[in-house]
Amino acid sequence: MENDLEQVETTWRETQQRAEKETALNLAPCRETDSGHHEELQRYASLKRHQEQLAQYILQYALPEVKDQDTLAVVKAPDKLLKCGSYLTYLDYWRVGKWRLVHGFTCKMHLLCACCAMRRHAVMAKAYEQRIRYLLQANPSLVPVLITKTVKNGPSLSERFAHISSSHRQLIKRRNDSLRGKSLRLRNLSVMRHVHGGAGAYEIKRGKGSGGWHPHMHEIALLDANAFEFVEQERKDKIVSVPLEFESQLTKEWWQITGDSYIVDVRRIYADEQGQGKDELFLGVCESFKYALKLNEFSFDDQLHAYVTLRKGRLVYNYGSLYGLEVPDDSADAIEDELALEPYWVVFYKYFSGSYDLVYIGHPTEDDKKIFGRRRLTAEEKRIRKDKRNEKARERRLFKKEEEAAYRFLCEHYPEKYKDPFGFCRS
């Protein structure tokens, strides 16, 4: 078995070398992700080690008695954290030098699990980036801007998060009323009427000076470029383009809504579609949808408190032209159309002792092709499948009850012929 694995691995290395030669001959110009793949594995390994430490902490110090659904979620967390990311299955498209993560156990607790937070962040950023680029091409007058809004720090996380989320909802309501308003007073109700659409996420961290909870929000928005003038300014040792009038009006409006915060930052993001200048769009989208919690800056107690407090809340929002965008629930990478006919290797890694070890490399079998080559299900198709599974489960439970009732009847009326080993008649 070991000899076979060594032979397959040798063949795999030969294909890697052949692909490198093709790169040198400009036959495969898109080969740029092998080093990135190994860096990704190292990053997953470091996040997995953090998960192990958190799981051990919960088991030793923070395991509560089961009283409600929140504490029950904490009780179940260590087992899920230890299983999450225990194996990873990649497809190595060796001819074009691209890797795609297609399988791997995920716990989907992104407020606790660093691996799930990273995958969720990557999937959402990619989906919104594609949508925003499409809107920018369809509407050349729109300009992407990064908007950051904050509220005053406080000792209660639940109160501060409810405050910033309700303030944001009120701001969006004023925007919608302004767009629908017929009178001049209603049309000038909110400066957000100049925003075509936006999407972002809440981020939670501890304040540097006060130590209180500091919720804030990063948002990428599509602003009408004809309505405001952009001015170059230096902020945090960086030259940025700022719509000063829009920022000033939004600051006043945010202060009116929150009553305790006037800190708003708006800066332009350059999206270069021709590849001739700087392209900051992807970085801006990543900033908008980065982790809700910076896990490396939190103590384990703060992580558990934030998880219990925010796990039922909605930490991502969208409105306007970005409203209703469907983001895949699956954390696996999508297989693009240009990769559908490319040859690939199936590469399987397993986590052991702080790192991911290579376990299997091989050609795809027929079962692999059925798994990796199938079309991704939409959210509606997943819901229909789930309803069918639940219906079958209900039918099995009903059949079991009817079967038990029939056997109980036979035991009661024909005890000499039918035994009652399970005690149906005594119940």
Secondary structure as UniProt FT lines:
FT   HELIX           2..24
FT   TURN            25..26
FT   TURN            29..30
FT   HELIX           34..60
FT   HELIX           69..83
FT   TURN            84..85
FT   STRAND          87..93
FT   TURN            94..97
FT   STRAND          98..104
FT   TURN            110..112
FT   HELIX           114..138
FT   TURN            140..141
FT   STRAND          142..150
FT   HELIX           157..180
FT   HELIX           184..187
FT   HELIX           191..194
FT   STRAND          195..206
FT   TURN            208..210
FT   STRAND          213..224
FT   TURN            225..227
FT   STRAND          230..234
FT   STRAND          239..243
FT   HELIX           244..258
FT   STRAND          264..268
FT   HELIX           281..288
FT   HELIX           295..297
FT   HELIX           300..310
FT   TURN            311..312
FT   STRAND          316..320
FT   TURN            321..324
FT   HELIX           337..339
FT   TURN            340..341
FT   STRAND          345..352
FT   TURN            353..354
FT   STRAND          355..362
FT   HELIX           366..372
FT   HELIX           379..413
FT   TURN            415..417
FT   TURN            421..422
FT   TURN            424..426
//
